[in-house]
Amino acid sequence: MSGTASLWEAVSVAAASLRSSKLRSFLTLLGIILATTTLIAVMSVIHGMDVYIAETVSDMGVDGFRVDRFPVSGQFDPKKFVEMLRKNPELSPEEFEFVRSRATLVSAMGMQASRRTSVACGAEQIDDVVLSGVSPTIAAITNTRTAIGRFFVDSDDRRRLPLAFIGNDIKEKCFPSTDPIGKIVRVEGRPFEVIGVARAMGSVFGQSRDAFVMIPIQTFFKMYGSRRGIRYAAKAIGPEYLYQAQDEVRMLMRAWRHLRPGQEDNFGIFSSDTLVERWNQLTGAIAATAIGVVSVFMVVGGVVIMNIMMAVVTERTHEIGIRKSVGARQRDIMNQFLVESAMLAAAGGLIGVLLAWVVSLLVRNLTPVPSTIPAYSVVLGVGLSASVGLFFGMYPARTAARMDPIAALRYEK
């Protein structure tokens, strides 16, 4: 009997065995099914969020960064945050001008300040709108794209004109079937002329990114003052200069604030890499927890498979004796039970993949969390299940292969 023929015979016998005991096979596989479902479901959510973070959340590109009152890196420490509230001063327009005029590795720099408010247009009122005062350079720095009209220019900002650049949500609610350019929206009772509409950006965790109104930063300061909530955005002269540009801005800000050498920064600078690093820390913790759960399920499932295969070996003792008496080798017997064990576990892996796919669809359709199953997770899930079946099926297979054919033939159920 050739190796290929022996393998195919083992597959055929294993498949027939699985079909003849469907309920027992399914109950045996519960641990493997739960492990594979958990593994792939977690991987699908993490993969979907990785893609989403890379494409959507981080709007700074590979050469942009922000300066804020508080740092973004590290784990949240309530005591440290209270301390930073006391010692970290607000960013200011004067500090911005000092840094902007002296930075040589920055191609563009702008200010931004935001608050939540309501917007009215005719009889329509929209609540919980993000109102942002922005420098004209913000559009280029944050990759804000214009669908209709234009963005602000320097003269709009200098003259503190009442102009508005609106998100797609505002456009759809206020001007669903008309050209919004030149129309009026009211922010807290003040009229603003619409000069542009941003391209739709979708939502993050169910929160729309298109419910905003931008106005010139100097107009914002005229309305609300310039002493709270300001942050800076900057773009390096090239991606290869990102870290040098951040260091230069950090040095200038420390000089403005008269910080001594060795004294900790009382502001924060972060880029896309910082956000991705924080996200990787979070997903790493989730993945580690998932691996622990999956490992427990896999071990439990493997032990159950081993016990069931030992029972199968006992049931087929007479059959094993007959096969050995007509010339079957130990390797043939061992292959038969190893293949059956691996197929049993792989079947559980496939069922787990199907369940994980259903879970992924439900998560994607019923929650704001993006979820997509990467192809490699399917291969990993089924391959890991089959490996568990091979490992835990080794002992029963060896037990069957080493049986004495005469004793096996005499065995009675």
C-alpha positions, 0 to 999 in steps of 0.5 A: 500500500503506497503512502498516498493511498494509505493516507486517502484511506485514512481520510475516508475512514475518518470521514465515515466515522465522523458522519456516523457519530454526528452528535458525539463529534459535535459535543466533542468539538465544543471546546475547539469551536469556542476557542476558534470563534473567540480567536477569530472574532477578536482578530477580526475586530482588531483587524477592522479597527487597525484599518479604521485607525490607519485610514480614518481616525488619524487625520495628521498623515505621516508628516503632521503632529499636534501640540496640546496642553496635555500629553497623550502618551502613557497610561492615564493617571488621575493624580498626574492629570490633576497635577497637570491641570495645575501646572500645565498652562493653556496654549496661547496665540502669542506662544503660537506666533513665537513658535511659528515664526521661528520654526524652520522644519515646519512647512505649515502651522495653525491653531484650533479651538473647539466647543460644542454648541447648536446650529440653526438654519431657518426653522431647523436646529441641530444640537451637539455640533462641534464648532471649531475656530481654525487657522486657514492652514488647518485644512492642509495640515489635517487633510480636510477635503472640500466637496463644495466651495472653498476653505478660509484664506488669510484675509478672512481670518485677519478681518474676522469675517463671519464665514462658515465651512460646514460638515456634510451632516449640516449640509444635508439637514439644512440644505438637502436639495439646494446649493449651500454656498452663500446661505446663512447658518446661525451659531448661537444666534449669530449669522454666518455665511457658508463658503464651503462644505467638507467631503463626508468622512463618516463616523467613529464608534457611532459618533459622526465626524461630519456634524461640525462648523468651522469658522476663522480662528480670529472670529472664534476668539472675538466671540469666545476669547483666546485663553482656553482650549487652544491647540496647535497643528503642524506639518513637517517639511517632509515625513523624514523630518517629522521627529526633528520638527517635533523636537524643534517645536518642543525646544521653542515651546520650552524656551517660551515657557522658560523651562530649565534643562531636565525640567519636565515638559508642561505640554504635549506633542503627538503625531499619528505614530503616538495614536497608533502606539496607544492603539497597539497597547490597547489591542495588545492587552485585548489580544493577550487576554484572548490568547489566554481564553483561547488556550484554555478552550484549546486544552480542554477541547484537546483533552476531550478529543483525546478521551473520545479517541481512546474510546474509539480505539477501544470500540475498534479493537477487533477491527484493528486486529483484523487490519493487522492480521491482513498486513496493515502496518503500525504506521497505517493504524497510527495514520488512521487515528491521527487523521481522524483526530485532526479532521475532528478538530479541523471540523471544529475549527471550520464551525468556529470560523463560521460562527466567528463570521456571523459574530463579525457581521452582527458586530459590524451591523449592530454596533459602531465597531468595524469588524472584518475577518482577515484571511490569515485568521481563518488559516490560523484558526483551522490550522491551530485546531488541526494541530491540537487534534494531532497533538492530543490524538497522538497517544490514542493513535500510538495505543492503537498502533501498538496493539497485539493483533491476536489479543485484538482479535480475541477482544469482545465488546 
